[in-house]
Amino acid sequence: MTKSLTYAEAGVDIDKANRLVEKIKDIAKRTPRQGVMGEIGGFGGLFSLNVDGYEKPVLVSSTDGVGTKLKIAFMTNIHDTIGIDLVAMCVNDIAVQGAKPLFFLDYISMGVLDESVVPEIIKGIGEGCKIANCALIGGETAEMPGLYNPGEYDLAGFSVGLVDNGRIIDGAEIRMGDVLIGIASSGLHSNGFSLVRKICFDVMKLTVDSLVPELGQTIGEVLLTPTRIYSETVQMLMRDLPIRGLAHITGGGITENVVRIIPQACDVAIRRGSWERPPIFHFLQSGGKVSETEMLRTFNNGIGMIAVVPEDRAGDVLDRLHALGERAWAIGEITSRKGAAPRVKWID
């Protein structure tokens, strides 16, 4: 063999990657935040930490992905909202501890970098950062020939937030009689999509372009509805209202996530039908003949975040949420522990 091979001929195009970095810089500039230093392109993202007003500042971090919801983006060739999901899954997890998100980094990998797709993904990430009021300060875009099927990619995100030690929300102050306030989701968010895809495409034989009259959209459009970002809502609640616990309703649904934040001496009672369940959940339950128990431990069923608050302030919290444009309901209460482990009791 006499020809001199290049990295590009092996499947990795450095020049293309450099062009994409320039496009990403433009998007990152649209997510400014006090503390950001430099710009994307260095070996690490710089952020100057301003702790004025914090007695004992604590950094809170989270990392996550989007899961098999990515498959819907591949099938529809719609990539400009999946980045919102990525940001949401990270910043919502730090919001439940009372942290204000400061900055976000992303990781995108695909077999062959697509110069039309990557900017769309980053566009969504930038939009998510704007909603969360945090800065996109860096990330990694990796070209990995042979590792992914054509047209597919993977995403991961990492967020860091700040909270004063005295204001960390950890559920320690939850008491019997406290009320659970459910804050509406936008739909499926980013969980349960392995079951969703099996129901829609294997059992019901739909395509992403199938119009579902009762949903008013194609199934692809419904499934790609971005995850809600609750960080600003949480900060507005914390400003002058007592929030004793917060649960982000992700994989495991309400059943598995609420018990993660309640004290060992407590159980939870939740009233069925106390909130509006979006039509997509009825559609999936019927189409897949999914039991109610399985629905409740797989999907959010219309509740994306749960706040635990003192009974005498529940009305104030609901009023604040409604004033912020949120749909929210009192859906249950904290009860005394009856069994060997904290659990959720569903009541009619």
Steps between C-alpha positions, in 0.01 A plus 500: 500500500657826384218751554522711814171467690333788680277520807218623274526186285464296819174685570598792723492844337678755720422789265128423524523486878668839505224649287241364739679654798463842338125446461475382860678813622227715347229302679689508832522880479120508520509348850695769689522492875703696750809296580574360154863548399641450153316315226447147374804342336746467785585184688263588782216741569574786739248638748572755772301408808330795668388395849392843624182454701576137584609422858613144422482445123463142380545381142244249374563300183315253281562309179249323279397414147177482301468122469318333214296811430793563263354227279198722434727783390676261261170373362351847446827670402405777745796592719441855627310411819683196634763732649232658718432155643870457571523823698173430680604158623811649661381834637175360641703256707697779665195726529335254740777568750445873473798570275503778244666364181817685403638325194457201271727284284395252233643192332392403148639196321411353161659279239540778244452862606202642315541875450124543462401296808753605765409872490133404538581295810706784645221744418271299730764485771541878479124547526489275806780699662312825438186356662705380798693830519836325485795531264621251241875521563640199318470140399629236262400401149649163412514324164516122548486311171365148528348545846156634403252414229468762222291795614525413870677671788515511877470791741607564857490814711651633821374790710627681809293717730537695823299503822566628848552217747220636717254487211568152366173313443558140610166388646629495858229743616209305349231426758178301517215707363713683244336539161631378166466754219530355151631728225394411147729334251489576128443133419730201510815705562797263446407178676337172408576524130601136461143409597359791298675385183386141551137610541494749213713330239491126581151454645300779332708498178510879481765705323630830635288673233176333610242764592325415827167690502450486876844655547465756221853435371711231344631251751855613423415861588334396826787278606758773432327756726792640705542433870396785729777691676399594855807676637366855480164391645677336794706814566184712500336265751804492727521877515240535774308173533588193710590208270588193705564256219512476123494194274578501128269239346721306261558127447294310756213746482331651803507170686876461506613863517297646786627244750858613425445824693275411795629415849504139618211567738264605221290354221318679219132499405418623150148551366427352159329744264612808693679642195455515125670212322599600143339295220829335394496290818145373439599427141803294602321317779218397269723418203737284705245364747729626774386451859447803720776382732746478211396844372562657840847349543615568142366842394448840664130487399477878480698596813858607433591633844355453848546749784439406864376799700343571841125451496428858607704641208378269224251759375771764480727267303221417257420868456865578427526215248186611320628859492818367337291336227542149637221246518513344845281302737495374859532128434568340837651518844770356722375231739652292779703199396307171499734249343862391495603769251368836380238446236231673299138417568261585219153600620176580313 
